[in-house]
């Protein structure tokens, strides 16, 4: 392990976070290095300080959640500014495949990529990719001065360098969380420009009615054979398409299991849930 990240003894070696280039000018690697998974957390609090703290904690990536989190444009601006010099990849979850404004904001403000929820069809994925890529590959609008360009410098030469590299460097993660997306997953993951398919197991379970079938036993639902089928199905489709597989889960043990399935990006908690869980644990231990 190179300097710059701590070694977390609570995780198996396969789950130790990977060293990534800290300098923004060098860009962030789109893959993990060596064996194992890149570990991440969803930041829902809207706090730049919390986002920054997680981004320097040794995590490989953070997801700034502008879909469910308390993240306005000004908050997103501050969160991406606070994390701009950190080693962690910054992915912003936007409102959906038609959230062109949110996608533009996230990328102009310097996000390394966007996560697209509520994908149902190949056409949804194609639209989302088109909003992330400059012509001729897509229809992203050009702007300057914006923070995304500053990693290349300032002025017209920097803008030219950024435009030359942006389509290759910007990552598009599509969420597989609807019944329709799982049924047409091969069509979705084969869309040019999709870098990662990211499983949302809770919404997938809800989409299939498992929460009702299991009488709202949500932990039971998430550990059910039906949900396991979605985990194995998504990673298999990503292998066929030659893209990265990502998924959300809760806790260290489940993260180990998901990584063992072959997922490259594993989100194992959210900032708010981690804070609540820690406080609850301390209270229970001391009272």
C-alpha atoms as an extended CHARMM CRD file, in Angstrom:
* protein
*
       287  EXT
         1         1  UNK       CA              0.0000000000        0.0000000000        0.0000000000  PROA      1               0.0000000000
         2         2  UNK       CA              1.4520000000        3.3670000000       -1.0520000000  PROA      2               0.0000000000
         3         3  UNK       CA              1.3880000000        6.3180000000        1.3050000000  PROA      3               0.0000000000
         4         4  UNK       CA             -1.6650000000        8.5340000000        1.1680000000  PROA      4               0.0000000000
         5         5  UNK       CA             -4.3030000000        6.0550000000        2.3550000000  PROA      5               0.0000000000
         6         6  UNK       CA             -4.6730000000        4.3280000000        5.6870000000  PROA      6               0.0000000000
         7         7  UNK       CA             -4.9340000000        0.5710000000        5.8940000000  PROA      7               0.0000000000
         8         8  UNK       CA             -8.2490000000       -0.4540000000        7.4230000000  PROA      8               0.0000000000
         9         9  UNK       CA             -7.7200000000       -3.5800000000        9.4940000000  PROA      9               0.0000000000
        10        10  UNK       CA            -11.4670000000       -4.0970000000        9.8250000000  PROA      10              0.0000000000
        11        11  UNK       CA            -11.6910000000       -4.9750000000        6.1340000000  PROA      11              0.0000000000
        12        12  UNK       CA            -10.1550000000       -7.8900000000        4.3080000000  PROA      12              0.0000000000
        13        13  UNK       CA             -7.2180000000       -7.1280000000        1.9830000000  PROA      13              0.0000000000
        14        14  UNK       CA             -9.5470000000       -7.4590000000       -1.0160000000  PROA      14              0.0000000000
        15        15  UNK       CA            -11.4530000000       -4.4420000000        0.2550000000  PROA      15              0.0000000000
        16        16  UNK       CA             -8.5860000000       -2.1270000000        1.2090000000  PROA      16              0.0000000000
        17        17  UNK       CA             -9.0970000000        1.1640000000       -0.6780000000  PROA      17              0.0000000000
        18        18  UNK       CA             -6.8810000000        1.7450000000       -3.7040000000  PROA      18              0.0000000000
        19        19  UNK       CA             -4.3990000000        4.5650000000       -4.1260000000  PROA      19              0.0000000000
        20        20  UNK       CA             -5.4680000000        7.0570000000       -6.7630000000  PROA      20              0.0000000000
        21        21  UNK       CA             -3.8220000000       10.1580000000       -8.1890000000  PROA      21              0.0000000000
        22        22  UNK       CA             -4.4110000000       13.0100000000       -5.7760000000  PROA      22              0.0000000000
        23        23  UNK       CA             -3.5870000000       15.7850000000       -8.2280000000  PROA      23              0.0000000000
        24        24  UNK       CA             -6.6130000000       16.9690000000      -10.1570000000  PROA      24              0.0000000000
        25        25  UNK       CA             -4.4700000000       17.6130000000      -13.2150000000  PROA      25              0.0000000000
        26        26  UNK       CA             -3.5690000000       13.9350000000      -13.4250000000  PROA      26              0.0000000000
        27        27  UNK       CA             -7.2080000000       12.8560000000      -13.5190000000  PROA      27              0.0000000000
        28        28  UNK       CA             -8.7250000000        9.9670000000      -11.6370000000  PROA      28              0.0000000000
        29        29  UNK       CA             -8.3100000000        6.3910000000      -12.7430000000  PROA      29              0.0000000000
        30        30  UNK       CA            -11.5820000000        4.9250000000      -13.9940000000  PROA      30              0.0000000000
        31        31  UNK       CA            -10.7260000000        1.5020000000      -12.6060000000  PROA      31              0.0000000000
        32        32  UNK       CA             -9.4580000000        0.0710000000       -9.3690000000  PROA      32              0.0000000000
        33        33  UNK       CA             -5.8990000000       -1.2230000000       -9.3130000000  PROA      33              0.0000000000
        34        34  UNK       CA             -5.1110000000       -4.7640000000       -8.2990000000  PROA      34              0.0000000000
        35        35  UNK       CA             -7.6990000000       -7.1550000000       -6.9230000000  PROA      35              0.0000000000
        36        36  UNK       CA            -10.8310000000       -6.1390000000       -5.0950000000  PROA      36              0.0000000000
        37        37  UNK       CA            -13.3780000000       -3.3740000000       -5.1230000000  PROA      37              0.0000000000
        38        38  UNK       CA            -13.3260000000        0.4060000000       -4.9510000000  PROA      38              0.0000000000
        39        39  UNK       CA            -15.1880000000        1.4270000000       -1.8060000000  PROA      39              0.0000000000
        40        40  UNK       CA            -17.5380000000        4.3690000000       -1.5520000000  PROA      40              0.0000000000
        41        41  UNK       CA            -20.2250000000        6.1270000000        0.4650000000  PROA      41              0.0000000000
        42        42  UNK       CA            -23.2500000000        8.1740000000       -0.5510000000  PROA      42              0.0000000000
        43        43  UNK       CA            -23.1220000000       11.7120000000        0.8550000000  PROA      43              0.0000000000
        44        44  UNK       CA            -26.7200000000       12.7900000000        1.4160000000  PROA      44              0.0000000000
        45        45  UNK       CA            -26.2920000000       15.4270000000        4.1220000000  PROA      45              0.0000000000
        46        46  UNK       CA            -25.4680000000       18.3120000000        1.8220000000  PROA      46              0.0000000000
        47        47  UNK       CA            -22.4400000000       19.0990000000        4.0070000000  PROA      47              0.0000000000
        48        48  UNK       CA            -19.2240000000       20.1310000000        2.2280000000  PROA      48              0.0000000000
        49        49  UNK       CA            -17.2740000000       19.3720000000        5.4220000000  PROA      49              0.0000000000
        50        50  UNK       CA            -18.6260000000       15.8380000000        5.6280000000  PROA      50              0.0000000000
        51        51  UNK       CA            -18.0310000000       15.2550000000        1.9080000000  PROA      51              0.0000000000
        52        52  UNK       CA            -14.4510000000       16.4760000000        2.2840000000  PROA      52              0.0000000000
        53        53  UNK       CA            -13.8470000000       14.2990000000        5.3470000000  PROA      53              0.0000000000
        54        54  UNK       CA            -15.0410000000       11.1560000000        3.5790000000  PROA      54              0.0000000000
        55        55  UNK       CA            -13.0840000000       12.0570000000        0.4470000000  PROA      55              0.0000000000
        56        56  UNK       CA             -9.8130000000       12.0830000000        2.4360000000  PROA      56              0.0000000000
        57        57  UNK       CA            -10.7170000000        9.0830000000        4.6160000000  PROA      57              0.0000000000
        58        58  UNK       CA             -9.2800000000        6.4820000000        2.2510000000  PROA      58              0.0000000000
        59        59  UNK       CA            -12.4550000000        5.8440000000        0.2980000000  PROA      59              0.0000000000
        60        60  UNK       CA            -12.0270000000        5.3400000000       -3.4340000000  PROA      60              0.0000000000
        61        61  UNK       CA            -15.1470000000        7.3120000000       -4.3370000000  PROA      61              0.0000000000
        62        62  UNK       CA            -18.0210000000        9.2940000000       -2.9320000000  PROA      62              0.0000000000
        63        63  UNK       CA            -21.4410000000        9.8300000000       -4.4590000000  PROA      63              0.0000000000
        64        64  UNK       CA            -22.8990000000       13.2710000000       -3.8360000000  PROA      64              0.0000000000
        65        65  UNK       CA            -26.5980000000       12.4640000000       -3.7840000000  PROA      65              0.0000000000
        66        66  UNK       CA            -28.5430000000       15.2350000000       -5.4940000000  PROA      66              0.0000000000
        67        67  UNK       CA            -31.5030000000       12.8960000000       -6.0670000000  PROA      67              0.0000000000
        68        68  UNK       CA            -32.4160000000       12.1480000000       -2.4450000000  PROA      68              0.0000000000
        69        69  UNK       CA            -29.9990000000       14.3770000000       -0.5310000000  PROA      69              0.0000000000
        70        70  UNK       CA            -30.1960000000       18.0090000000        0.6010000000  PROA      70              0.0000000000
        71        71  UNK       CA            -28.1600000000       19.2060000000       -2.3860000000  PROA      71              0.0000000000
        72        72  UNK       CA            -29.0780000000       22.4020000000       -4.2310000000  PROA      72              0.0000000000
        73        73  UNK       CA            -26.9190000000       24.0220000000       -6.9050000000  PROA      73              0.0000000000
        74        74  UNK       CA            -25.0590000000       26.1990000000       -4.3880000000  PROA      74              0.0000000000
        75        75  UNK       CA            -24.5480000000       23.2360000000       -2.0610000000  PROA      75              0.0000000000
        76        76  UNK       CA            -23.2780000000       21.0860000000       -4.9290000000  PROA      76              0.0000000000
        77        77  UNK       CA            -20.8750000000       23.8930000000       -5.8600000000  PROA      77              0.0000000000
        78        78  UNK       CA            -19.4480000000       23.9120000000       -2.3340000000  PROA      78              0.0000000000
        79        79  UNK       CA            -19.3010000000       20.1270000000       -1.9570000000  PROA      79              0.0000000000
        80        80  UNK       CA            -17.3850000000       19.6620000000       -5.2060000000  PROA      80              0.0000000000
        81        81  UNK       CA            -15.0860000000       22.5570000000       -4.3170000000  PROA      81              0.0000000000
        82        82  UNK       CA            -14.3390000000       21.0370000000       -0.9070000000  PROA      82              0.0000000000
        83        83  UNK       CA            -13.4280000000       17.6800000000       -2.4620000000  PROA      83              0.0000000000
        84        84  UNK       CA            -11.6190000000       18.9170000000       -5.5520000000  PROA      84              0.0000000000
        85        85  UNK       CA             -8.1050000000       18.2280000000       -4.2390000000  PROA      85              0.0000000000
        86        86  UNK       CA             -8.8330000000       14.8390000000       -2.7120000000  PROA      86              0.0000000000
        87        87  UNK       CA             -7.9220000000       11.3550000000       -3.9960000000  PROA      87              0.0000000000
        88        88  UNK       CA            -11.5280000000       10.1250000000       -4.1230000000  PROA      88              0.0000000000
        89        89  UNK       CA            -13.5230000000        9.9780000000       -7.3330000000  PROA      89              0.0000000000
        90        90  UNK       CA            -16.5780000000       12.2720000000       -7.0900000000  PROA      90              0.0000000000
        91        91  UNK       CA            -19.7700000000       10.9770000000       -8.6930000000  PROA      91              0.0000000000
        92        92  UNK       CA            -22.9570000000       13.0590000000       -8.5190000000  PROA      92              0.0000000000
        93        93  UNK       CA            -26.3090000000       11.2870000000       -8.5680000000  PROA      93              0.0000000000
        94        94  UNK       CA            -28.6710000000       13.5090000000      -10.5300000000  PROA      94              0.0000000000
        95        95  UNK       CA            -32.4550000000       13.4110000000      -10.8590000000  PROA      95              0.0000000000
        96        96  UNK       CA            -32.7380000000       10.9600000000      -13.7460000000  PROA      96              0.0000000000
        97        97  UNK       CA            -31.9970000000       10.5090000000      -17.4490000000  PROA      97              0.0000000000
        98        98  UNK       CA            -33.8990000000       13.6750000000      -18.3540000000  PROA      98              0.0000000000
        99        99  UNK       CA            -32.1950000000       15.8710000000      -15.7430000000  PROA      99              0.0000000000
       100       100  UNK       CA            -30.1160000000       17.6400000000      -18.3680000000  PROA      100             0.0000000000
       101       101  UNK       CA            -29.7150000000       20.7210000000      -16.1960000000  PROA      101             0.0000000000
       102       102  UNK       CA            -28.4860000000       18.6940000000      -13.2130000000  PROA      102             0.0000000000
       103       103  UNK       CA            -26.0610000000       16.7300000000      -15.3880000000  PROA      103             0.0000000000
       104       104  UNK       CA            -24.6610000000       19.9390000000      -16.8950000000  PROA      104             0.0000000000
       105       105  UNK       CA            -24.2390000000       21.5210000000      -13.4620000000  PROA      105             0.0000000000
       106       106  UNK       CA            -22.4700000000       18.5160000000      -11.9770000000  PROA      106             0.0000000000
       107       107  UNK       CA            -20.0060000000       18.1880000000      -14.8380000000  PROA      107             0.0000000000
       108       108  UNK       CA            -19.3280000000       21.9280000000      -15.1940000000  PROA      108             0.0000000000
       109       109  UNK       CA            -18.6480000000       22.0820000000      -11.4440000000  PROA      109             0.0000000000
       110       110  UNK       CA            -15.9630000000       19.4360000000      -11.8030000000  PROA      110             0.0000000000
       111       111  UNK       CA            -17.5730000000       16.0940000000      -10.9480000000  PROA      111             0.0000000000
       112       112  UNK       CA            -15.7110000000       13.0980000000      -12.3320000000  PROA      112             0.0000000000
       113       113  UNK       CA            -18.9870000000       11.6070000000      -13.4770000000  PROA      113             0.0000000000
       114       114  UNK       CA            -22.6970000000       11.2950000000      -12.8760000000  PROA      114             0.0000000000
       115       115  UNK       CA            -24.9430000000        8.5030000000      -11.6720000000  PROA      115             0.0000000000
       116       116  UNK       CA            -28.2550000000        8.2910000000      -13.5350000000  PROA      116             0.0000000000
       117       117  UNK       CA            -31.1920000000        6.8300000000      -11.5690000000  PROA      117             0.0000000000
       118       118  UNK       CA            -34.6190000000        5.8500000000      -12.9020000000  PROA      118             0.0000000000
       119       119  UNK       CA            -33.3090000000        4.2480000000      -16.0860000000  PROA      119             0.0000000000
       120       120  UNK       CA            -35.9310000000        2.0210000000      -17.6740000000  PROA      120             0.0000000000
       121       121  UNK       CA            -34.8170000000        1.5350000000      -21.2670000000  PROA      121             0.0000000000
       122       122  UNK       CA            -31.8600000000        1.7510000000      -23.6220000000  PROA      122             0.0000000000
       123       123  UNK       CA            -33.2770000000        5.0420000000      -24.8820000000  PROA      123             0.0000000000
       124       124  UNK       CA            -33.0780000000        6.4500000000      -21.3390000000  PROA      124             0.0000000000
       125       125  UNK       CA            -29.4070000000        5.5100000000      -21.1190000000  PROA      125             0.0000000000
       126       126  UNK       CA            -28.6970000000        6.9280000000      -24.5660000000  PROA      126             0.0000000000
       127       127  UNK       CA            -30.2530000000       10.2820000000      -23.6330000000  PROA      127             0.0000000000
       128       128  UNK       CA            -28.2980000000       10.4690000000      -20.4100000000  PROA      128             0.0000000000
       129       129  UNK       CA            -25.0200000000        9.7170000000      -22.1610000000  PROA      129             0.0000000000
       130       130  UNK       CA            -25.7460000000       12.3280000000      -24.8210000000  PROA      130             0.0000000000
       131       131  UNK       CA            -26.1610000000       15.0130000000      -22.1360000000  PROA      131             0.0000000000
       132       132  UNK       CA            -22.7320000000       14.0780000000      -20.7100000000  PROA      132             0.0000000000
       133       133  UNK       CA            -20.7290000000       14.1290000000      -23.9420000000  PROA      133             0.0000000000
       134       134  UNK       CA            -19.7830000000       16.9810000000      -26.2320000000  PROA      134             0.0000000000
       135       135  UNK       CA            -20.6180000000       16.7980000000      -29.9560000000  PROA      135             0.0000000000
       136       136  UNK       CA            -20.3220000000       14.7750000000      -32.0510000000  PROA      136             0.0000000000
       137       137  UNK       CA            -20.7280000000       12.0540000000      -29.3970000000  PROA      137             0.0000000000
       138       138  UNK       CA            -23.4850000000       13.9340000000      -27.5630000000  PROA      138             0.0000000000
       139       139  UNK       CA            -25.1010000000       17.3030000000      -26.9590000000  PROA      139             0.0000000000
       140       140  UNK       CA            -23.4700000000       18.7040000000      -23.8440000000  PROA      140             0.0000000000
       141       141  UNK       CA            -23.2510000000       22.4890000000      -23.9090000000  PROA      141             0.0000000000
       142       142  UNK       CA            -19.8410000000       24.1960000000      -23.8390000000  PROA      142             0.0000000000
       143       143  UNK       CA            -19.1340000000       26.7900000000      -21.1470000000  PROA      143             0.0000000000
       144       144  UNK       CA            -16.1420000000       28.7500000000      -19.8590000000  PROA      144             0.0000000000
       145       145  UNK       CA            -15.0010000000       29.7110000000      -17.3130000000  PROA      145             0.0000000000
       146       146  UNK       CA            -16.1360000000       26.6970000000      -15.2750000000  PROA      146             0.0000000000
       147       147  UNK       CA            -14.3700000000       24.6560000000      -12.6210000000  PROA      147             0.0000000000
       148       148  UNK       CA            -14.1930000000       21.5300000000      -14.7850000000  PROA      148             0.0000000000
       149       149  UNK       CA            -11.7850000000       23.2950000000      -17.1370000000  PROA      149             0.0000000000
       150       150  UNK       CA             -9.4810000000       24.5700000000      -14.3880000000  PROA      150             0.0000000000
       151       151  UNK       CA             -7.8740000000       21.1560000000      -13.9510000000  PROA      151             0.0000000000
       152       152  UNK       CA             -6.3500000000       21.8040000000      -17.3870000000  PROA      152             0.0000000000
       153       153  UNK       CA             -5.3970000000       25.4180000000      -16.6320000000  PROA      153             0.0000000000
       154       154  UNK       CA             -7.0660000000       28.6710000000      -17.6230000000  PROA      154             0.0000000000
       155       155  UNK       CA             -7.8360000000       30.4180000000      -20.8740000000  PROA      155             0.0000000000
       156       156  UNK       CA             -8.6160000000       29.1860000000      -24.3630000000  PROA      156             0.0000000000
       157       157  UNK       CA             -5.7550000000       26.6290000000      -24.4740000000  PROA      157             0.0000000000
       158       158  UNK       CA             -7.0440000000       25.0160000000      -21.2640000000  PROA      158             0.0000000000
       159       159  UNK       CA            -10.5830000000       24.9100000000      -22.6150000000  PROA      159             0.0000000000
       160       160  UNK       CA             -9.3100000000       23.2410000000      -25.7880000000  PROA      160             0.0000000000
       161       161  UNK       CA             -7.4280000000       20.6290000000      -23.7520000000  PROA      161             0.0000000000
       162       162  UNK       CA            -10.4880000000       19.9750000000      -21.6110000000  PROA      162             0.0000000000
       163       163  UNK       CA            -12.7920000000       19.5930000000      -24.6240000000  PROA      163             0.0000000000
       164       164  UNK       CA            -10.3440000000       17.1950000000      -26.2130000000  PROA      164             0.0000000000
       165       165  UNK       CA            -10.2830000000       14.9320000000      -23.1460000000  PROA      165             0.0000000000
       166       166  UNK       CA            -13.6960000000       15.3810000000      -21.5360000000  PROA      166             0.0000000000
       167       167  UNK       CA            -15.6600000000       12.7750000000      -23.4720000000  PROA      167             0.0000000000
       168       168  UNK       CA            -13.1520000000       10.0890000000      -22.5230000000  PROA      168             0.0000000000
       169       169  UNK       CA            -12.6960000000       11.2080000000      -18.9190000000  PROA      169             0.0000000000
       170       170  UNK       CA            -16.3300000000       11.8540000000      -17.9300000000  PROA      170             0.0000000000
       171       171  UNK       CA            -17.9410000000        8.7400000000      -16.4600000000  PROA      171             0.0000000000
       172       172  UNK       CA            -21.6050000000        7.8390000000      -16.8310000000  PROA      172             0.0000000000
       173       173  UNK       CA            -22.9630000000        5.3660000000      -14.2750000000  PROA      173             0.0000000000
       174       174  UNK       CA            -26.4890000000        4.1300000000      -14.9700000000  PROA      174             0.0000000000
       175       175  UNK       CA            -28.5190000000        2.6740000000      -12.1470000000  PROA      175             0.0000000000
       176       176  UNK       CA            -30.2000000000       -0.6820000000      -12.5780000000  PROA      176             0.0000000000
       177       177  UNK       CA            -33.0540000000       -0.3540000000      -10.1060000000  PROA      177             0.0000000000
       178       178  UNK       CA            -36.2680000000       -0.8520000000      -12.0770000000  PROA      178             0.0000000000
       179       179  UNK       CA            -37.9420000000       -4.0220000000      -13.2560000000  PROA      179             0.0000000000
       180       180  UNK       CA            -37.7230000000       -2.8550000000      -16.8490000000  PROA      180             0.0000000000
       181       181  UNK       CA            -34.0140000000       -2.0310000000      -16.6240000000  PROA      181             0.0000000000
       182       182  UNK       CA            -33.1770000000       -5.5010000000      -15.3320000000  PROA      182             0.0000000000
       183       183  UNK       CA            -35.2230000000       -7.1520000000      -18.0490000000  PROA      183             0.0000000000
       184       184  UNK       CA            -33.4150000000       -5.1500000000      -20.7460000000  PROA      184             0.0000000000
       185       185  UNK       CA            -30.0490000000       -4.8990000000      -19.0150000000  PROA      185             0.0000000000
       186       186  UNK       CA            -27.9690000000       -6.1070000000      -21.9710000000  PROA      186             0.0000000000
       187       187  UNK       CA            -29.4470000000       -3.3790000000      -24.1520000000  PROA      187             0.0000000000
       188       188  UNK       CA            -28.6830000000       -0.7430000000      -21.5070000000  PROA      188             0.0000000000
       189       189  UNK       CA            -25.1350000000       -1.7120000000      -20.5860000000  PROA      189             0.0000000000
       190       190  UNK       CA            -24.1320000000       -1.9080000000      -24.2560000000  PROA      190             0.0000000000
       191       191  UNK       CA            -24.8830000000        1.7910000000      -24.8460000000  PROA      191             0.0000000000
       192       192  UNK       CA            -21.6130000000        3.4730000000      -25.9150000000  PROA      192             0.0000000000
       193       193  UNK       CA            -20.3960000000        5.8210000000      -23.2060000000  PROA      193             0.0000000000
       194       194  UNK       CA            -21.8440000000        3.9200000000      -20.2420000000  PROA      194             0.0000000000
       195       195  UNK       CA            -18.9210000000        3.2670000000      -17.8840000000  PROA      195             0.0000000000
       196       196  UNK       CA            -20.7160000000        1.4640000000      -15.0670000000  PROA      196             0.0000000000
       197       197  UNK       CA            -24.0470000000       -0.1820000000      -14.2910000000  PROA      197             0.0000000000
       198       198  UNK       CA            -24.8770000000        0.3540000000      -10.6260000000  PROA      198             0.0000000000
       199       199  UNK       CA            -27.4190000000       -1.8700000000       -8.8940000000  PROA      199             0.0000000000
       200       200  UNK       CA            -29.9070000000       -0.2550000000       -6.4980000000  PROA      200             0.0000000000
       201       201  UNK       CA            -31.1140000000       -3.3500000000       -4.6170000000  PROA      201             0.0000000000
       202       202  UNK       CA            -33.7890000000       -1.6820000000       -2.4780000000  PROA      202             0.0000000000
       203       203  UNK       CA            -35.6200000000       -0.0220000000       -5.3610000000  PROA      203             0.0000000000
       204       204  UNK       CA            -35.1980000000       -3.1890000000       -7.3990000000  PROA      204             0.0000000000
       205       205  UNK       CA            -36.8440000000       -5.1790000000       -4.6410000000  PROA      205             0.0000000000
       206       206  UNK       CA            -39.6590000000       -2.6600000000       -4.3870000000  PROA      206             0.0000000000
       207       207  UNK       CA            -40.1260000000       -2.6940000000       -8.1660000000  PROA      207             0.0000000000
       208       208  UNK       CA            -40.6880000000       -6.4480000000       -7.9870000000  PROA      208             0.0000000000
       209       209  UNK       CA            -43.0700000000       -6.1830000000       -5.0050000000  PROA      209             0.0000000000
       210       210  UNK       CA            -40.7280000000       -8.0410000000       -2.6560000000  PROA      210             0.0000000000
       211       211  UNK       CA            -41.3410000000       -5.5810000000        0.1910000000  PROA      211             0.0000000000
       212       212  UNK       CA            -45.0340000000       -6.5290000000        0.2080000000  PROA      212             0.0000000000
       213       213  UNK       CA            -44.3470000000      -10.2150000000       -0.3680000000  PROA      213             0.0000000000
       214       214  UNK       CA            -42.0180000000      -10.2180000000        2.6640000000  PROA      214             0.0000000000
       215       215  UNK       CA            -44.4250000000       -8.1540000000        4.8000000000  PROA      215             0.0000000000
       216       216  UNK       CA            -42.0680000000       -5.1580000000        4.8860000000  PROA      216             0.0000000000
       217       217  UNK       CA            -39.1890000000       -7.1220000000        6.3820000000  PROA      217             0.0000000000
       218       218  UNK       CA            -36.6430000000       -4.9300000000        4.5940000000  PROA      218             0.0000000000
       219       219  UNK       CA            -33.4620000000       -6.6160000000        5.9320000000  PROA      219             0.0000000000
       220       220  UNK       CA            -35.0010000000       -9.9450000000        4.9660000000  PROA      220             0.0000000000
       221       221  UNK       CA            -35.8380000000       -8.6220000000        1.5200000000  PROA      221             0.0000000000
       222       222  UNK       CA            -32.2960000000       -7.3680000000        0.9270000000  PROA      222             0.0000000000
       223       223  UNK       CA            -30.8130000000      -10.7470000000        1.8980000000  PROA      223             0.0000000000
       224       224  UNK       CA            -33.3490000000      -12.8000000000       -0.0690000000  PROA      224             0.0000000000
       225       225  UNK       CA            -32.4850000000      -15.1300000000       -2.9670000000  PROA      225             0.0000000000
       226       226  UNK       CA            -34.4650000000      -12.8610000000       -5.2940000000  PROA      226             0.0000000000
       227       227  UNK       CA            -32.2000000000       -9.8970000000       -4.5180000000  PROA      227             0.0000000000
       228       228  UNK       CA            -29.1300000000      -12.0990000000       -4.8580000000  PROA      228             0.0000000000
       229       229  UNK       CA            -30.3000000000      -12.9350000000       -8.3680000000  PROA      229             0.0000000000
       230       230  UNK       CA            -30.2010000000       -9.2320000000       -9.2360000000  PROA      230             0.0000000000
       231       231  UNK       CA            -26.6550000000       -8.9120000000       -7.8780000000  PROA      231             0.0000000000
       232       232  UNK       CA            -25.4050000000      -11.8280000000       -9.9500000000  PROA      232             0.0000000000
       233       233  UNK       CA            -27.3790000000      -10.7570000000      -13.0140000000  PROA      233             0.0000000000
       234       234  UNK       CA            -26.0060000000       -7.2150000000      -13.0840000000  PROA      234             0.0000000000
       235       235  UNK       CA            -22.3800000000       -8.2220000000      -12.6840000000  PROA      235             0.0000000000
       236       236  UNK       CA            -22.7640000000      -10.8840000000      -15.3930000000  PROA      236             0.0000000000
       237       237  UNK       CA            -24.2510000000       -8.3530000000      -17.8270000000  PROA      237             0.0000000000
       238       238  UNK       CA            -21.4140000000       -5.9140000000      -17.1190000000  PROA      238             0.0000000000
       239       239  UNK       CA            -18.8750000000       -8.6280000000      -17.8540000000  PROA      239             0.0000000000
       240       240  UNK       CA            -20.5500000000       -9.3410000000      -21.1860000000  PROA      240             0.0000000000
       241       241  UNK       CA            -20.4830000000       -5.6350000000      -22.0760000000  PROA      241             0.0000000000
       242       242  UNK       CA            -16.9550000000       -5.0120000000      -20.8180000000  PROA      242             0.0000000000
       243       243  UNK       CA            -17.9310000000       -2.2340000000      -18.3810000000  PROA      243             0.0000000000
       244       244  UNK       CA            -17.6240000000       -1.8140000000      -14.6250000000  PROA      244             0.0000000000
       245       245  UNK       CA            -20.2070000000       -3.1870000000      -12.2110000000  PROA      245             0.0000000000
       246       246  UNK       CA            -21.2560000000       -1.2110000000       -9.1390000000  PROA      246             0.0000000000
       247       247  UNK       CA            -23.7590000000       -1.8390000000       -6.3690000000  PROA      247             0.0000000000
       248       248  UNK       CA            -25.0250000000       -0.5180000000       -3.0750000000  PROA      248             0.0000000000
       249       249  UNK       CA            -25.2380000000       -2.5790000000        0.0980000000  PROA      249             0.0000000000
       250       250  UNK       CA            -25.1170000000       -1.9720000000        3.8460000000  PROA      250             0.0000000000
       251       251  UNK       CA            -22.2380000000       -2.8820000000        6.1220000000  PROA      251             0.0000000000
       252       252  UNK       CA            -18.7880000000       -4.4470000000        5.9860000000  PROA      252             0.0000000000
       253       253  UNK       CA            -19.8590000000       -8.0610000000        5.7620000000  PROA      253             0.0000000000
       254       254  UNK       CA            -22.2150000000       -7.4530000000        2.8760000000  PROA      254             0.0000000000
       255       255  UNK       CA            -19.5570000000       -5.3240000000        1.1710000000  PROA      255             0.0000000000
       256       256  UNK       CA            -17.1760000000       -8.2760000000        1.3270000000  PROA      256             0.0000000000
       257       257  UNK       CA            -19.7990000000      -10.5060000000       -0.2620000000  PROA      257             0.0000000000
       258       258  UNK       CA            -20.6100000000       -8.0300000000       -3.0270000000  PROA      258             0.0000000000
       259       259  UNK       CA            -16.9230000000       -7.5100000000       -3.7970000000  PROA      259             0.0000000000
       260       260  UNK       CA            -16.4790000000      -11.2710000000       -3.9900000000  PROA      260             0.0000000000
       261       261  UNK       CA            -19.1590000000      -11.3800000000       -6.6930000000  PROA      261             0.0000000000
       262       262  UNK       CA            -16.8740000000       -9.2840000000       -8.8770000000  PROA      262             0.0000000000
       263       263  UNK       CA            -18.1820000000       -5.7470000000       -8.3640000000  PROA      263             0.0000000000
       264       264  UNK       CA            -15.5930000000       -3.0150000000       -8.9730000000  PROA      264             0.0000000000
       265       265  UNK       CA            -17.4700000000       -0.1980000000       -7.2010000000  PROA      265             0.0000000000
       266       266  UNK       CA            -19.1550000000       -1.0170000000       -3.8770000000  PROA      266             0.0000000000
       267       267  UNK       CA            -21.1270000000        1.5920000000       -1.9240000000  PROA      267             0.0000000000
       268       268  UNK       CA            -21.5410000000        0.3110000000        1.6170000000  PROA      268             0.0000000000
       269       269  UNK       CA            -23.3150000000        3.1310000000        3.4850000000  PROA      269             0.0000000000
       270       270  UNK       CA            -24.4690000000        6.7430000000        3.4700000000  PROA      270             0.0000000000
       271       271  UNK       CA            -22.9990000000        9.5230000000        5.5720000000  PROA      271             0.0000000000
       272       272  UNK       CA            -26.1990000000       10.0550000000        7.5470000000  PROA      272             0.0000000000
       273       273  UNK       CA            -26.7830000000        6.3680000000        8.2230000000  PROA      273             0.0000000000
       274       274  UNK       CA            -23.1520000000        5.9550000000        9.3070000000  PROA      274             0.0000000000
       275       275  UNK       CA            -23.5290000000        8.8400000000       11.7630000000  PROA      275             0.0000000000
       276       276  UNK       CA            -26.8150000000        7.5310000000       13.1700000000  PROA      276             0.0000000000
       277       277  UNK       CA            -25.4780000000        3.9790000000       13.4750000000  PROA      277             0.0000000000
       278       278  UNK       CA            -22.3680000000        5.1700000000       15.2900000000  PROA      278             0.0000000000
       279       279  UNK       CA            -24.3570000000        7.3230000000       17.7330000000  PROA      279             0.0000000000
       280       280  UNK       CA            -26.8400000000        4.5320000000       18.3920000000  PROA      280             0.0000000000
       281       281  UNK       CA            -24.0360000000        2.0810000000       19.0480000000  PROA      281             0.0000000000
       282       282  UNK       CA            -22.3600000000        4.3830000000       21.5590000000  PROA      282             0.0000000000
       283       283  UNK       CA            -25.6230000000        5.1180000000       23.3360000000  PROA      283             0.0000000000
       284       284  UNK       CA            -26.4850000000        1.4260000000       23.6200000000  PROA      284             0.0000000000
       285       285  UNK       CA            -23.0130000000        0.6330000000       24.9160000000  PROA      285             0.0000000000
       286       286  UNK       CA            -22.8910000000        3.3840000000       27.5430000000  PROA      286             0.0000000000
       287       287  UNK       CA            -26.4280000000        3.2030000000       28.8990000000  PROA      287             0.0000000000
